[in-house]
Every structure is written in C-alpha cells, then in structure tokens.
Amino acid sequence: MSSLSQLEPSQKIPLRTEGHSVLSEFELAPELVHLNHGSYGALPHRVVAEQQRWQARIERDPTGFFQDVYPVEIRRSAETAASYFGGSAKDWVFCENATVAINSVLASFSLRPGDEILTTSHAYGAVLKAMGMWAMRKGAALKIAALPAIIESDSQVTDLVVQAFTDRTRLLVIDHVTSPTATILPIEQIAKTARSAGIAVLIDGAHGPGQIPLNVPAIGADWYTGNAHKWFFAPRGCGLLWSAPKRQGEVLPVVLSHGTDRGYRAAFDWVGTRDVTPGLNLKAGGAAHESFGGTALMERNRLLATRGAEIVSHAVSAEPSAPAEMRAAMVSLRLGSAFALSKDPIALRRALREEGIVVPVNCVGEATYLRLSAQIYNETSDYERCARALKAALQG
Ligand SMILES: Cc1ncc(COP(=O)(O)O)c(C=O)c1O
C-alpha cells in the first residue's frame, strides 16, 4: 500500500519518493516502525557522511580549523539559518539544543523578586523544570496557565494565556508546537498581546524548523529557539537561537567562555572546545529536507499524520488533542477509557516497542497521549500496525 493511498486524490502531494522505499536512505533500522521522528529526529546517510567529512577535516589540523576556519564557517551556517528561517545572519546563533538556548535566555533575563515567568501546562517537562529553577534562583515565581487536555481553538489558547498576564509578568515562554500534545499554538497573536503589555516573549520552537514553514522575525517575539536536529535532518546538537536585535545586548550563553565580553555572536559562537560539526551541518540538513520536498514534504507529512491519527483512533478509544488546523506532522491522541484500565504509560510504550512500534506515550496532568509522527519514510501501513498493536496492548 502506498503511503498516502487512502487520502483523497486532491490531497496527495507528489514527492520524488516516499514511504518505506526511502528508509534505505536513512540510518534507521528497517525492521522497526518509526513513529517518533519528533523526539530525536533521524539522519539520512548523506548527512552522516557530510558530518564525517567535517570531522575528518578538523582532525587533519585542529589548530588551524578552530582558529581560522571555524569562526568563518559558523557565521556561514548562520547565513543558512537566516535563508531558511528568516531574518539576518547577525540574529542567529547556534546552541547545542533548545534546552541550552532556553536556559541561556532564562539565565540572562533580568528578574527581580516578585516578578513572574508565565508559561502553559503543555510546556515541555524539562523546560518547566528549568523555568522553575531559574525563577526560584532570582526570587521570582513561575506561573502556569492551564490549557485543557483537548484544545478547541486558537482563540481559546490565546484567551487562557492572556488572562494569566498580571502586572508582575515579565517573561512569557510559550511553545510553537507543544511536545506532549503536538499542538501549534497561536504564537503571533499571543506575542502581539504580550508586547503591548510590556512582556518579553521567548518561543520554544524546538519542533518548528522543518516541520512547519517559518519566518521567525515576523512572529514578533524577542527570542525564538528551534532544533534543526528534529525535523530539519541536521545532526543532533544543532540547536538554534534567534534574538531580536534590541535583545542581543542582554543575552549570553548559559556557559560563559572567551566571547563573553565580545557581544552576542562571539559569546555564542565559542562556548569552549566541543564538537562543532552539528552547527556546520545545518546546510546538509537543509539540502536533505529540500531533496525530500521542502514545503511539499511538510504538507505531505501533515496529511499523513492526520490519516495516521484517523487509523489509530478508529481502532481504540482515543481523540486528537487539537483540531486539524492546529496540527502539523505530529498528532497526539488522548487515550480514553480503555487506557484507564492500566494507566501506566511506560508499560504501554514498552508493550508497543516489543511489537516493533516506536512511539512515545506522554502524560500531562491526568491525561495520557500517544504521539504519532509522520516523516518521509512513513506510510499508512505503519499506523495500521501501530493500531493493531495498541488495541492488543490495551486489551491485554
Ligand atoms: C517543546 C520542546 N522544547 C524543548 C525540547 C528540548 O529539546 P532538546 O532536548 O533538543 O534540547 C523538546 C524536546 O523534545 C521539546 O519538545
């Protein structure tokens, strides 16, 4: 069965190749059903080969490379970031990942006792912990706007976040695409309202690059971080941070090194000796993304995720965490009454894994979600296998 065979003909996006035949272009084990592109990404062979070429180049002459080649090449990579995600190379720096970028902004952001950081209940768990800790260290508080388990609309999210603003809110940290619930939040509208209330905005766009079209400066935030190692096919360790020009003077990396007193770009471009090849391979990731279809790939993945969610939710009692227009290449299905029998997300994830299905199971409050990703190497039969295994696991 071809990957999108059950979609209406008008909904099909023709791509060069797609589905299981593309698995041979990836490092992925072909015997598994990979439905978790969202967590860690997956690399095509050619990106791995390009990263190895950079590593070999470094090893031939580490001194020459780090002193004279790297400073130029990392700025070239920043130009690549600007060409794909908007703005100017001057505004883009590399961090190991979104976690480091977010911690950098939190560490740098000036907070006084009594001030508040605001976020939502659908924020990524590790980021929630970091926000709580940075707020505590600065005598500030973390406030969490509760979003419902099943989100209804953009305006519902905007209202709930904006209603949580107080005259002590200084920084809003909000996801572009939420992790456990795979929902695209209305960040432009929220950033606009925050701006007019004098609140700084950091967007956690860990899932943005490569999953959805991006024009970062147009969002109107102060900071945007994204991971190119999730949906953009760059090697792991290729996190990005965009800072609005007016904010660049106040943000430093969480790890301080030679560039600390030489401005935004110098500070982030050098955070000590480490493997710099992920950032230098943004271009290789982008080339792979384009070769798989670029914008058409993103649209194809969105349609396939929607179809996959239909297949799985027909098999068991489950419902998408958000309406179709608030989703992209991932769909989180809230598990219903059948799951209430066991209520052990780790056991469920492992039971599926034993059947060869790689898929995350996440909890937010009382709700448990199975998150399905769709990538070029997936096809509808993957979701059918997942549905069968899930049904058996929930009945067993
Ligand atoms: C919304 C969100 N933020 C931050 C992160 C952290 O990403 P990383 O582990 O690459 O730092 C993730 C990871 O999945 C995420 O989903």
Ligand as a Chemical Component Dictionary entry (heavy atoms), coordinates in Angstrom:
data_LIG
# 
_chem_comp.id                   LIG 
_chem_comp.type                 NON-POLYMER 
_chem_comp.pdbx_formal_charge   0 
_chem_comp.three_letter_code    LIG 
# 
loop_
_chem_comp_atom.comp_id 
_chem_comp_atom.atom_id 
_chem_comp_atom.alt_atom_id 
_chem_comp_atom.type_symbol 
_chem_comp_atom.charge 
_chem_comp_atom.model_Cartn_x 
_chem_comp_atom.model_Cartn_y 
_chem_comp_atom.model_Cartn_z 
_chem_comp_atom.pdbx_ordinal 
LIG C1 C1 C 0 8.785  21.666 23.094 1  
LIG C2 C2 C 0 10.161 21.175 23.401 2  
LIG N1 N1 N 0 11.033 22.009 23.960 3  
LIG C3 C3 C 0 12.299 21.661 24.226 4  
LIG C4 C4 C 0 12.733 20.389 23.926 5  
LIG C5 C5 C 0 14.148 20.028 24.254 6  
LIG O1 O1 O 0 14.854 19.726 23.096 7  
LIG P1 P1 P 0 16.379 19.281 23.265 8  
LIG O2 O2 O 0 16.358 18.010 24.062 9  
LIG O3 O3 O 0 16.886 19.062 21.882 10 
LIG O4 O4 O 0 17.048 20.364 23.984 11 
LIG C6 C6 C 0 11.875 19.476 23.344 12 
LIG C7 C7 C 0 12.315 18.115 23.027 13 
LIG O5 O5 O 0 11.602 17.281 22.547 14 
LIG C8 C8 C 0 10.546 19.877 23.077 15 
LIG O6 O6 O 0 9.669  19.048 22.526 16 
# 
loop_
_chem_comp_bond.comp_id 
_chem_comp_bond.atom_id_1 
_chem_comp_bond.atom_id_2 
_chem_comp_bond.value_order 
_chem_comp_bond.pdbx_ordinal 
LIG C1 C2 SING 1  
LIG C2 N1 SING 2  
LIG C2 C8 DOUB 3  
LIG N1 C3 DOUB 4  
LIG C3 C4 SING 5  
LIG C4 C5 SING 6  
LIG C4 C6 DOUB 7  
LIG C5 O1 SING 8  
LIG O1 P1 SING 9  
LIG P1 O2 DOUB 10 
LIG P1 O3 SING 11 
LIG P1 O4 SING 12 
LIG C6 C7 SING 13 
LIG C6 C8 SING 14 
LIG C7 O5 DOUB 15 
LIG C8 O6 SING 16 
# 
